Amino acid sequence: MSATYDRLVGLLVDRFEVDRAEIGPDTTFEDLDMDSLFLVELLLVIQAEFGADLAEDAASPGDPITAVADLIDRHGAAAAPVPTAPVPAAAPVPAAPAVSATGERA
């Protein structure tokens, strides 16, 4: 399964107190006795946790958990910031020697 699926299952277990043993790739939200009102709350949490821009009706109780994970991947990739490596500090540039008006170095 994908990392998004694993994070979604963790979210269901940790935040919504779903028994991990009841969750499988083809498990629907109906199988977990979760209705459309629950899904609205879940989608709001997903927006905050995953950075995915999902509509309140993006999922239905009959959808399997894998379908919602795929939905997060499709809508979260554009919204999530791409991690970048830190940019090393530039080395200091040595100062040029002072030159007088006549062209002599000081």
Backbone atoms as SQL, in Angstrom:
CREATE TABLE atoms (id INTEGER PRIMARY KEY, chain TEXT, resi INTEGER, resn TEXT, atom TEXT, x REAL, y REAL, z REAL);
INSERT INTO atoms VALUES
  (1, 'A', 1, 'MET', 'N', 0.842, -1.182, 0.000),
  (2, 'A', 1, 'MET', 'CA', 0.000, 0.000, 0.000),
  (3, 'A', 1, 'MET', 'C', 0.883, 1.239, 0.000),
  (4, 'A', 2, 'SER', 'N', 0.270, 2.363, -0.300),
  (5, 'A', 2, 'SER', 'CA', 1.026, 3.607, -0.399),
  (6, 'A', 2, 'SER', 'C', 1.245, 4.229, 0.972),
  (7, 'A', 3, 'ALA', 'N', 2.166, 5.163, 1.025),
  (8, 'A', 3, 'ALA', 'CA', 2.428, 5.895, 2.269),
  (9, 'A', 3, 'ALA', 'C', 1.196, 6.701, 2.664),
  (10, 'A', 4, 'THR', 'N', 0.460, 7.210, 1.682),
  (11, 'A', 4, 'THR', 'CA', -0.760, 7.974, 1.974),
  (12, 'A', 4, 'THR', 'C', -1.806, 7.068, 2.611),
  (13, 'A', 5, 'TYR', 'N', -1.963, 5.865, 2.089),
  (14, 'A', 5, 'TYR', 'CA', -2.897, 4.901, 2.668),
  (15, 'A', 5, 'TYR', 'C', -2.518, 4.626, 4.124),
  (16, 'A', 6, 'ASP', 'N', -1.231, 4.387, 4.376),
  (17, 'A', 6, 'ASP', 'CA', -0.776, 4.110, 5.736),
  (18, 'A', 6, 'ASP', 'C', -1.045, 5.294, 6.668),
  (19, 'A', 7, 'ARG', 'N', -0.809, 6.508, 6.185),
  (20, 'A', 7, 'ARG', 'CA', -1.088, 7.700, 7.001),
  (21, 'A', 7, 'ARG', 'C', -2.581, 7.848, 7.263),
  (22, 'A', 8, 'LEU', 'N', -3.408, 7.547, 6.257),
  (23, 'A', 8, 'LEU', 'CA', -4.858, 7.643, 6.420),
  (24, 'A', 8, 'LEU', 'C', -5.351, 6.625, 7.444),
  (25, 'A', 9, 'VAL', 'N', -4.848, 5.410, 7.378),
  (26, 'A', 9, 'VAL', 'CA', -5.217, 4.391, 8.364),
  (27, 'A', 9, 'VAL', 'C', -4.788, 4.853, 9.758),
  (28, 'A', 10, 'GLY', 'N', -3.581, 5.382, 9.875),
  (29, 'A', 10, 'GLY', 'CA', -3.117, 5.897, 11.161),
  (30, 'A', 10, 'GLY', 'C', -4.008, 7.006, 11.689),
  (31, 'A', 11, 'LEU', 'N', -4.474, 7.856, 10.799),
  (32, 'A', 11, 'LEU', 'CA', -5.384, 8.939, 11.176),
  (33, 'A', 11, 'LEU', 'C', -6.711, 8.382, 11.683),
  (34, 'A', 12, 'LEU', 'N', -7.236, 7.386, 10.980),
  (35, 'A', 12, 'LEU', 'CA', -8.491, 6.765, 11.410),
  (36, 'A', 12, 'LEU', 'C', -8.343, 6.101, 12.778),
  (37, 'A', 13, 'VAL', 'N', -7.217, 5.466, 13.013),
  (38, 'A', 13, 'VAL', 'CA', -6.983, 4.769, 14.276),
  (39, 'A', 13, 'VAL', 'C', -6.734, 5.769, 15.410),
  (40, 'A', 14, 'ASP', 'N', -5.856, 6.724, 15.174),
  (41, 'A', 14, 'ASP', 'CA', -5.446, 7.651, 16.238),
  (42, 'A', 14, 'ASP', 'C', -6.472, 8.728, 16.551),
  (43, 'A', 15, 'ARG', 'N', -7.029, 9.338, 15.521),
  (44, 'A', 15, 'ARG', 'CA', -7.934, 10.473, 15.750),
  (45, 'A', 15, 'ARG', 'C', -9.397, 10.082, 15.835),
  (46, 'A', 16, 'PHE', 'N', -9.763, 8.982, 15.179),
  (47, 'A', 16, 'PHE', 'CA', -11.175, 8.600, 15.132),
  (48, 'A', 16, 'PHE', 'C', -11.445, 7.266, 15.838),
  (49, 'A', 17, 'GLU', 'N', -10.411, 6.727, 16.485),
  (50, 'A', 17, 'GLU', 'CA', -10.528, 5.539, 17.327),
  (51, 'A', 17, 'GLU', 'C', -11.138, 4.326, 16.620),
  (52, 'A', 18, 'VAL', 'N', -10.748, 4.127, 15.365),
  (53, 'A', 18, 'VAL', 'CA', -11.172, 2.953, 14.610),
  (54, 'A', 18, 'VAL', 'C', -10.208, 1.821, 14.930),
  (55, 'A', 19, 'ASP', 'N', -10.734, 0.629, 15.111),
  (56, 'A', 19, 'ASP', 'CA', -9.905, -0.539, 15.386),
  (57, 'A', 19, 'ASP', 'C', -9.124, -0.894, 14.122),
  (58, 'A', 20, 'ARG', 'N', -7.802, -0.901, 14.236),
  (59, 'A', 20, 'ARG', 'CA', -6.943, -1.175, 13.080),
  (60, 'A', 20, 'ARG', 'C', -7.264, -2.535, 12.443),
  (61, 'A', 21, 'ALA', 'N', -7.693, -3.500, 13.233),
  (62, 'A', 21, 'ALA', 'CA', -8.002, -4.841, 12.714),
  (63, 'A', 21, 'ALA', 'C', -9.202, -4.826, 11.767),
  (64, 'A', 22, 'GLU', 'N', -10.044, -3.807, 11.849),
  (65, 'A', 22, 'GLU', 'CA', -11.226, -3.716, 10.980),
  (66, 'A', 22, 'GLU', 'C', -10.915, -3.065, 9.634),
  (67, 'A', 23, 'ILE', 'N', -9.709, -2.525, 9.472),
  (68, 'A', 23, 'ILE', 'CA', -9.374, -1.758, 8.273),
  (69, 'A', 23, 'ILE', 'C', -8.541, -2.600, 7.319),
  (70, 'A', 24, 'GLY', 'N', -8.978, -2.616, 6.069),
  (71, 'A', 24, 'GLY', 'CA', -8.240, -3.263, 4.990),
  (72, 'A', 24, 'GLY', 'C', -8.369, -2.402, 3.742),
  (73, 'A', 25, 'PRO', 'N', -7.623, -2.705, 2.707),
  (74, 'A', 25, 'PRO', 'CA', -7.652, -1.888, 1.492),
  (75, 'A', 25, 'PRO', 'C', -9.043, -1.727, 0.879),
  (76, 'A', 26, 'ASP', 'N', -9.874, -2.766, 0.968),
  (77, 'A', 26, 'ASP', 'CA', -11.201, -2.711, 0.362),
  (78, 'A', 26, 'ASP', 'C', -12.296, -2.336, 1.360),
  (79, 'A', 27, 'THR', 'N', -11.910, -2.036, 2.593),
  (80, 'A', 27, 'THR', 'CA', -12.883, -1.645, 3.610),
  (81, 'A', 27, 'THR', 'C', -13.494, -0.300, 3.235),
  (82, 'A', 28, 'THR', 'N', -14.813, -0.237, 3.290),
  (83, 'A', 28, 'THR', 'CA', -15.495, 1.039, 3.016),
  (84, 'A', 28, 'THR', 'C', -15.799, 1.721, 4.341),
  (85, 'A', 29, 'PHE', 'N', -16.157, 2.983, 4.263),
  (86, 'A', 29, 'PHE', 'CA', -16.525, 3.713, 5.466),
  (87, 'A', 29, 'PHE', 'C', -17.843, 3.178, 6.027),
  (88, 'A', 30, 'GLU', 'N', -18.715, 2.670, 5.152),
  (89, 'A', 30, 'GLU', 'CA', -19.941, 2.007, 5.616),
  (90, 'A', 30, 'GLU', 'C', -19.606, 0.779, 6.445),
  (91, 'A', 31, 'ASP', 'N', -18.585, 0.031, 6.022),
  (92, 'A', 31, 'ASP', 'CA', -18.160, -1.150, 6.774),
  (93, 'A', 31, 'ASP', 'C', -17.742, -0.770, 8.195),
  (94, 'A', 32, 'LEU', 'N', -17.257, 0.445, 8.352),
  (95, 'A', 32, 'LEU', 'CA', -16.811, 0.932, 9.659),
  (96, 'A', 32, 'LEU', 'C', -17.917, 1.696, 10.388),
  (97, 'A', 33, 'ASP', 'N', -19.157, 1.605, 9.858),
  (98, 'A', 33, 'ASP', 'CA', -20.322, 2.312, 10.428),
  (99, 'A', 33, 'ASP', 'C', -20.127, 3.829, 10.455),
  (100, 'A', 34, 'MET', 'N', -19.530, 4.364, 9.389),
  (101, 'A', 34, 'MET', 'CA', -19.298, 5.799, 9.287),
  (102, 'A', 34, 'MET', 'C', -20.170, 6.372, 8.186),
  (103, 'A', 35, 'ASP', 'N', -20.915, 7.408, 8.522),
  (104, 'A', 35, 'ASP', 'CA', -21.858, 8.002, 7.582),
  (105, 'A', 35, 'ASP', 'C', -21.256, 9.224, 6.885),
  (106, 'A', 36, 'SER', 'N', -22.077, 9.884, 6.090),
  (107, 'A', 36, 'SER', 'CA', -21.602, 11.035, 5.312),
  (108, 'A', 36, 'SER', 'C', -21.187, 12.203, 6.210),
  (109, 'A', 37, 'LEU', 'N', -21.813, 12.362, 7.358),
  (110, 'A', 37, 'LEU', 'CA', -21.418, 13.427, 8.289),
  (111, 'A', 37, 'LEU', 'C', -20.009, 13.164, 8.819),
  (112, 'A', 38, 'PHE', 'N', -19.705, 11.907, 9.115),
  (113, 'A', 38, 'PHE', 'CA', -18.354, 11.548, 9.528),
  (114, 'A', 38, 'PHE', 'C', -17.363, 11.886, 8.424),
  (115, 'A', 39, 'LEU', 'N', -17.725, 11.583, 7.174),
  (116, 'A', 39, 'LEU', 'CA', -16.819, 11.841, 6.058),
  (117, 'A', 39, 'LEU', 'C', -16.513, 13.321, 5.896),
  (118, 'A', 40, 'VAL', 'N', -17.501, 14.180, 6.145),
  (119, 'A', 40, 'VAL', 'CA', -17.247, 15.622, 6.070),
  (120, 'A', 40, 'VAL', 'C', -16.177, 15.995, 7.091),
  (121, 'A', 41, 'GLU', 'N', -16.316, 15.491, 8.309),
  (122, 'A', 41, 'GLU', 'CA', -15.322, 15.767, 9.345),
  (123, 'A', 41, 'GLU', 'C', -13.957, 15.196, 8.953),
  (124, 'A', 42, 'LEU', 'N', -13.952, 13.965, 8.445),
  (125, 'A', 42, 'LEU', 'CA', -12.700, 13.341, 8.029),
  (126, 'A', 42, 'LEU', 'C', -12.026, 14.150, 6.927),
  (127, 'A', 43, 'LEU', 'N', -12.789, 14.603, 5.938),
  (128, 'A', 43, 'LEU', 'CA', -12.205, 15.365, 4.836),
  (129, 'A', 43, 'LEU', 'C', -11.623, 16.689, 5.327),
  (130, 'A', 44, 'LEU', 'N', -12.230, 17.304, 6.316),
  (131, 'A', 44, 'LEU', 'CA', -11.670, 18.532, 6.899),
  (132, 'A', 44, 'LEU', 'C', -10.343, 18.238, 7.595),
  (133, 'A', 45, 'VAL', 'N', -10.276, 17.117, 8.293),
  (134, 'A', 45, 'VAL', 'CA', -9.026, 16.724, 8.952),
  (135, 'A', 45, 'VAL', 'C', -7.971, 16.395, 7.898),
  (136, 'A', 46, 'ILE', 'N', -8.366, 15.721, 6.831),
  (137, 'A', 46, 'ILE', 'CA', -7.433, 15.395, 5.745),
  (138, 'A', 46, 'ILE', 'C', -6.858, 16.673, 5.140),
  (139, 'A', 47, 'GLN', 'N', -7.703, 17.685, 4.946),
  (140, 'A', 47, 'GLN', 'CA', -7.208, 18.951, 4.402),
  (141, 'A', 47, 'GLN', 'C', -6.104, 19.514, 5.282),
  (142, 'A', 48, 'ALA', 'N', -6.306, 19.465, 6.591),
  (143, 'A', 48, 'ALA', 'CA', -5.312, 20.000, 7.512),
  (144, 'A', 48, 'ALA', 'C', -4.061, 19.120, 7.591),
  (145, 'A', 49, 'GLU', 'N', -4.246, 17.820, 7.639),
  (146, 'A', 49, 'GLU', 'CA', -3.130, 16.894, 7.831),
  (147, 'A', 49, 'GLU', 'C', -2.299, 16.661, 6.563),
  (148, 'A', 50, 'PHE', 'N', -2.966, 16.592, 5.415),
  (149, 'A', 50, 'PHE', 'CA', -2.283, 16.241, 4.178),
  (150, 'A', 50, 'PHE', 'C', -2.073, 17.436, 3.252),
  (151, 'A', 51, 'GLY', 'N', -2.743, 18.542, 3.520),
  (152, 'A', 51, 'GLY', 'CA', -2.652, 19.689, 2.626),
  (153, 'A', 51, 'GLY', 'C', -3.403, 19.464, 1.327),
  (154, 'A', 52, 'ALA', 'N', -4.331, 18.521, 1.326),
  (155, 'A', 52, 'ALA', 'CA', -5.106, 18.209, 0.122),
  (156, 'A', 52, 'ALA', 'C', -6.340, 19.099, 0.073),
  (157, 'A', 53, 'ASP', 'N', -6.609, 19.656, -1.066),
  (158, 'A', 53, 'ASP', 'CA', -7.770, 20.520, -1.254),
  (159, 'A', 53, 'ASP', 'C', -8.932, 19.669, -1.754),
  (160, 'A', 54, 'LEU', 'N', -9.769, 19.199, -0.809),
  (161, 'A', 54, 'LEU', 'CA', -10.868, 18.308, -1.143),
  (162, 'A', 54, 'LEU', 'C', -12.204, 18.960, -0.821),
  (163, 'A', 55, 'ALA', 'N', -13.181, 18.751, -1.673),
  (164, 'A', 55, 'ALA', 'CA', -14.535, 19.246, -1.418),
  (165, 'A', 55, 'ALA', 'C', -15.181, 18.394, -0.338),
  (166, 'A', 56, 'GLU', 'N', -16.191, 18.943, 0.323),
  (167, 'A', 56, 'GLU', 'CA', -16.870, 18.214, 1.391),
  (168, 'A', 56, 'GLU', 'C', -17.564, 16.946, 0.894),
  (169, 'A', 57, 'ASP', 'N', -17.890, 16.904, -0.391),
  (170, 'A', 57, 'ASP', 'CA', -18.564, 15.725, -0.943),
  (171, 'A', 57, 'ASP', 'C', -17.635, 14.900, -1.838),
  (172, 'A', 58, 'ALA', 'N', -16.337, 14.981, -1.593),
  (173, 'A', 58, 'ALA', 'CA', -15.354, 14.284, -2.427),
  (174, 'A', 58, 'ALA', 'C', -15.377, 12.776, -2.229),
  (175, 'A', 59, 'ALA', 'N', -15.946, 12.315, -1.123),
  (176, 'A', 59, 'ALA', 'CA', -16.008, 10.881, -0.855),
  (177, 'A', 59, 'ALA', 'C', -17.395, 10.533, -0.333),
  (178, 'A', 60, 'SER', 'N', -17.754, 9.258, -0.502),
  (179, 'A', 60, 'SER', 'CA', -19.054, 8.797, 0.006),
  (180, 'A', 60, 'SER', 'C', -18.816, 7.611, 0.938),
  (181, 'A', 61, 'PRO', 'N', -19.797, 7.295, 1.785),
  (182, 'A', 61, 'PRO', 'CA', -19.626, 6.170, 2.719),
  (183, 'A', 61, 'PRO', 'C', -19.321, 4.844, 2.037),
  (184, 'A', 62, 'GLY', 'N', -19.725, 4.659, 0.789),
  (185, 'A', 62, 'GLY', 'CA', -19.468, 3.415, 0.080),
  (186, 'A', 62, 'GLY', 'C', -18.088, 3.315, -0.542),
  (187, 'A', 63, 'ASP', 'N', -17.304, 4.389, -0.447),
  (188, 'A', 63, 'ASP', 'CA', -15.955, 4.375, -1.026),
  (189, 'A', 63, 'ASP', 'C', -14.998, 3.567, -0.154),
  (190, 'A', 64, 'PRO', 'N', -14.119, 2.768, -0.789),
  (191, 'A', 64, 'PRO', 'CA', -13.093, 2.087, 0.000),
  (192, 'A', 64, 'PRO', 'C', -12.015, 3.076, 0.451),
  (193, 'A', 65, 'ILE', 'N', -11.327, 2.728, 1.490),
  (194, 'A', 65, 'ILE', 'CA', -10.287, 3.602, 2.040),
  (195, 'A', 65, 'ILE', 'C', -9.203, 3.872, 1.003),
  (196, 'A', 66, 'THR', 'N', -8.886, 2.886, 0.168),
  (197, 'A', 66, 'THR', 'CA', -7.867, 3.095, -0.860),
  (198, 'A', 66, 'THR', 'C', -8.283, 4.186, -1.845),
  (199, 'A', 67, 'ALA', 'N', -9.579, 4.305, -2.125),
  (200, 'A', 67, 'ALA', 'CA', -10.053, 5.347, -3.049),
  (201, 'A', 67, 'ALA', 'C', -9.818, 6.732, -2.452),
  (202, 'A', 68, 'VAL', 'N', -10.015, 6.873, -1.148),
  (203, 'A', 68, 'VAL', 'CA', -9.775, 8.171, -0.503),
  (204, 'A', 68, 'VAL', 'C', -8.271, 8.458, -0.460),
  (205, 'A', 69, 'ALA', 'N', -7.462, 7.438, -0.246),
  (206, 'A', 69, 'ALA', 'CA', -6.005, 7.631, -0.277),
  (207, 'A', 69, 'ALA', 'C', -5.561, 8.090, -1.670),
  (208, 'A', 70, 'ASP', 'N', -6.123, 7.495, -2.715),
  (209, 'A', 70, 'ASP', 'CA', -5.808, 7.920, -4.087),
  (210, 'A', 70, 'ASP', 'C', -6.265, 9.349, -4.333),
  (211, 'A', 71, 'LEU', 'N', -7.423, 9.693, -3.797),
  (212, 'A', 71, 'LEU', 'CA', -7.947, 11.053, -3.924),
  (213, 'A', 71, 'LEU', 'C', -6.997, 12.052, -3.270),
  (214, 'A', 72, 'ILE', 'N', -6.489, 11.705, -2.103),
  (215, 'A', 72, 'ILE', 'CA', -5.520, 12.572, -1.407),
  (216, 'A', 72, 'ILE', 'C', -4.273, 12.739, -2.262),
  (217, 'A', 73, 'ASP', 'N', -3.778, 11.644, -2.826),
  (218, 'A', 73, 'ASP', 'CA', -2.584, 11.724, -3.669),
  (219, 'A', 73, 'ASP', 'C', -2.809, 12.634, -4.873),
  (220, 'A', 74, 'ARG', 'N', -3.982, 12.524, -5.490),
  (221, 'A', 74, 'ARG', 'CA', -4.259, 13.349, -6.672),
  (222, 'A', 74, 'ARG', 'C', -4.417, 14.826, -6.336),
  (223, 'A', 75, 'HIS', 'N', -5.066, 15.116, -5.212),
  (224, 'A', 75, 'HIS', 'CA', -5.348, 16.508, -4.870),
  (225, 'A', 75, 'HIS', 'C', -4.339, 17.098, -3.899),
  (226, 'A', 76, 'GLY', 'N', -3.527, 16.262, -3.293),
  (227, 'A', 76, 'GLY', 'CA', -2.562, 16.760, -2.331),
  (228, 'A', 76, 'GLY', 'C', -1.216, 17.077, -2.942),
  (229, 'A', 77, 'ALA', 'N', -0.890, 16.439, -4.057),
  (230, 'A', 77, 'ALA', 'CA', 0.426, 16.628, -4.656),
  (231, 'A', 77, 'ALA', 'C', 0.651, 18.059, -5.098),
  (232, 'A', 78, 'ALA', 'N', -0.371, 18.690, -5.666),
  (233, 'A', 78, 'ALA', 'CA', -0.210, 20.069, -6.128),
  (234, 'A', 78, 'ALA', 'C', -0.195, 21.042, -4.963),
  (235, 'A', 79, 'ALA', 'N', -0.909, 20.678, -3.887),
  (236, 'A', 79, 'ALA', 'CA', -1.017, 21.597, -2.758),
  (237, 'A', 79, 'ALA', 'C', 0.145, 21.458, -1.790),
  (238, 'A', 80, 'ALA', 'N', 0.744, 20.273, -1.725),
  (239, 'A', 80, 'ALA', 'CA', 1.810, 20.054, -0.749),
  (240, 'A', 80, 'ALA', 'C', 3.108, 20.673, -1.231),
  (241, 'A', 81, 'PRO', 'N', 3.817, 21.345, -0.340),
  (242, 'A', 81, 'PRO', 'CA', 5.097, 21.918, -0.741),
  (243, 'A', 81, 'PRO', 'C', 6.108, 20.811, -1.026),
  (244, 'A', 82, 'VAL', 'N', 6.929, 21.031, -2.012),
  (245, 'A', 82, 'VAL', 'CA', 7.959, 20.066, -2.366),
  (246, 'A', 82, 'VAL', 'C', 9.154, 20.309, -1.457),
  (247, 'A', 83, 'PRO', 'N', 9.605, 19.276, -0.735),
  (248, 'A', 83, 'PRO', 'CA', 10.750, 19.488, 0.140),
  (249, 'A', 83, 'PRO', 'C', 11.998, 19.776, -0.674),
  (250, 'A', 84, 'THR', 'N', 12.780, 20.693, -0.196),
  (251, 'A', 84, 'THR', 'CA', 14.013, 21.055, -0.885),
  (252, 'A', 84, 'THR', 'C', 15.165, 20.934, 0.089),
  (253, 'A', 85, 'ALA', 'N', 16.338, 20.710, -0.460),
  (254, 'A', 85, 'ALA', 'CA', 17.534, 20.639, 0.373),
  (255, 'A', 85, 'ALA', 'C', 17.913, 22.051, 0.799),
  (256, 'A', 86, 'PRO', 'N', 18.457, 22.201, 1.989),
  (257, 'A', 86, 'PRO', 'CA', 18.874, 23.535, 2.411),
  (258, 'A', 86, 'PRO', 'C', 19.968, 24.063, 1.500),
  (259, 'A', 87, 'VAL', 'N', 19.918, 25.334, 1.240),
  (260, 'A', 87, 'VAL', 'CA', 20.920, 25.981, 0.390),
  (261, 'A', 87, 'VAL', 'C', 22.086, 26.383, 1.279),
  (262, 'A', 88, 'PRO', 'N', 23.302, 25.928, 0.942),
  (263, 'A', 88, 'PRO', 'CA', 24.440, 26.297, 1.785),
  (264, 'A', 88, 'PRO', 'C', 24.698, 27.799, 1.688),
  (265, 'A', 89, 'ALA', 'N', 25.204, 28.345, 2.772),
  (266, 'A', 89, 'ALA', 'CA', 25.534, 29.768, 2.791),
  (267, 'A', 89, 'ALA', 'C', 26.674, 30.019, 1.823),
  (268, 'A', 90, 'ALA', 'N', 26.623, 31.153, 1.166),
  (269, 'A', 90, 'ALA', 'CA', 27.669, 31.514, 0.220),
  (270, 'A', 90, 'ALA', 'C', 28.941, 31.863, 0.987),
  (271, 'A', 91, 'ALA', 'N', 30.072, 31.484, 0.417),
  (272, 'A', 91, 'ALA', 'CA', 31.356, 31.820, 1.038),
  (273, 'A', 91, 'ALA', 'C', 31.568, 33.321, 0.923),
  (274, 'A', 92, 'PRO', 'N', 32.159, 33.917, 1.959),
  (275, 'A', 92, 'PRO', 'CA', 32.390, 35.363, 1.880),
  (276, 'A', 92, 'PRO', 'C', 33.355, 35.701, 0.739),
  (277, 'A', 93, 'VAL', 'N', 33.082, 36.790, 0.077),
  (278, 'A', 93, 'VAL', 'CA', 33.937, 37.254, -1.015),
  (279, 'A', 93, 'VAL', 'C', 34.989, 38.167, -0.412),
  (280, 'A', 94, 'PRO', 'N', 36.293, 37.885, -0.664),
  (281, 'A', 94, 'PRO', 'CA', 37.321, 38.758, -0.088),
  (282, 'A', 94, 'PRO', 'C', 37.220, 40.159, -0.681),
  (283, 'A', 95, 'ALA', 'N', 37.475, 41.144, 0.159),
  (284, 'A', 95, 'ALA', 'CA', 37.420, 42.537, -0.289),
  (285, 'A', 95, 'ALA', 'C', 38.598, 42.824, -1.214),
  (286, 'A', 96, 'ALA', 'N', 38.359, 43.631, -2.218),
  (287, 'A', 96, 'ALA', 'CA', 39.426, 44.031, -3.133),
  (288, 'A', 96, 'ALA', 'C', 40.339, 45.023, -2.414),
  (289, 'A', 97, 'PRO', 'N', 41.632, 44.971, -2.701),
  (290, 'A', 97, 'PRO', 'CA', 42.536, 45.924, -2.054),
  (291, 'A', 97, 'PRO', 'C', 42.175, 47.352, -2.460),
  (292, 'A', 98, 'ALA', 'N', 42.360, 48.244, -1.532),
  (293, 'A', 98, 'ALA', 'CA', 42.059, 49.658, -1.797),
  (294, 'A', 98, 'ALA', 'C', 43.036, 50.204, -2.830),
  (295, 'A', 99, 'VAL', 'N', 42.528, 50.994, -3.750),
  (296, 'A', 99, 'VAL', 'CA', 43.359, 51.607, -4.797),
  (297, 'A', 99, 'VAL', 'C', 43.178, 53.113, -4.713),
  (298, 'A', 100, 'SER', 'N', 44.283, 53.849, -4.755),
  (299, 'A', 100, 'SER', 'CA', 44.208, 55.317, -4.686),
  (300, 'A', 100, 'SER', 'C', 43.812, 55.884, -6.041),
  (301, 'A', 101, 'ALA', 'N', 43.567, 57.158, -6.090),
  (302, 'A', 101, 'ALA', 'CA', 43.175, 57.819, -7.333),
  (303, 'A', 101, 'ALA', 'C', 44.258, 57.715, -8.383),
  (304, 'A', 102, 'THR', 'N', 45.514, 57.540, -7.989),
  (305, 'A', 102, 'THR', 'CA', 46.610, 57.449, -8.952),
  (306, 'A', 102, 'THR', 'C', 46.839, 56.011, -9.417),
  (307, 'A', 103, 'GLY', 'N', 46.039, 55.059, -8.857),
  (308, 'A', 103, 'GLY', 'CA', 46.167, 53.680, -9.280),
  (309, 'A', 103, 'GLY', 'C', 47.103, 52.865, -8.408),
  (310, 'A', 104, 'GLU', 'N', 47.655, 53.488, -7.348),
  (311, 'A', 104, 'GLU', 'CA', 48.535, 52.756, -6.441),
  (312, 'A', 104, 'GLU', 'C', 47.714, 52.048, -5.375),
  (313, 'A', 105, 'ARG', 'N', 48.202, 50.879, -5.007),
  (314, 'A', 105, 'ARG', 'CA', 47.531, 50.154, -3.938),
  (315, 'A', 105, 'ARG', 'C', 47.916, 50.738, -2.599),
  (316, 'A', 106, 'ALA', 'N', 46.957, 50.759, -1.717),
  (317, 'A', 106, 'ALA', 'CA', 47.235, 51.341, -0.397),
  (318, 'A', 106, 'ALA', 'C', 47.885, 50.349, 0.510);
